[in-house]
């Protein structure tokens, strides 16, 4: 059994990440961790939660009444223990720190994702976007995302695609929820960039890591089963709240007004701590 240090990215791996804006790990997640996470995903959708969050727009996400569409649910790891175990798997954080050069890594956000099989009138692609575009004021320039698929993924069932080197671009007009791939490609070309993607095939247990400015998305799922995954957004430990920034996370964490942070006094906004 390799030690944690022996499973960290090499200097060449780190150089690849910094050049291309993404990196795919070897198989690092044990089957039992992923099996438990899949069970946790079933529990999450069934409403079998271990903790309850305030009922806010940001904590609702996909609901059964939305039907068989692309599902995105934030804060799943704060509600279901098996998903918390996956998010806090030590090697994921250690790799993120090594790739970003950070001395420490903290969880910023997580999103449970479910992409149904494509059908007429029901495509569920993920449009070209960057994570940074949604969190401009409140995240580090070195934030990165670990994406964990719960099964083998490829270009058939909607694996994540990347535009290599795009973490160095200044590109706008992108949209996670857009189903118009041609329009997004045209917007990228119009700004002088190349929308030719790389779509890595990944085995179950591999994890993809990408920089917060890397343009990425995924095609429709033309496989035979829903594509199931969890996106884990990680911040370098030195990131701090900045005046003028705002995010729904602010309502779920402790606040210290003496340091300039927001002061939430509503009982619904009191600290919600995951029992470790």
Buried (B, 14 or more C-beta within 10 A) or exposed (E): EEEEEEBBBEEEBBEBBBEBBBBBBEEBBEEEBBEBBBEBBEBBBEEEBBBEBBEEEBBEBBEEEEEEEBBBBBBBBBBBBBBBBBBBBEBBBBBBBBBBEBEEBBBBBBBBBBBBBBEEEEBBBBBBBBBBBEBEEBBBEBBBBBBBBBBBBEBBBBBBBBBBBBBEBEBEBBBBEBBEBEEBBEBBEEEEBEBEBEBBEBEBBBBBBBBBBBBBBBBBBEBEEBBBBBBBBBBBEEBEBEEEBEBBBBBBBEBEEEEEBBEBEEEEBBEBEBEE
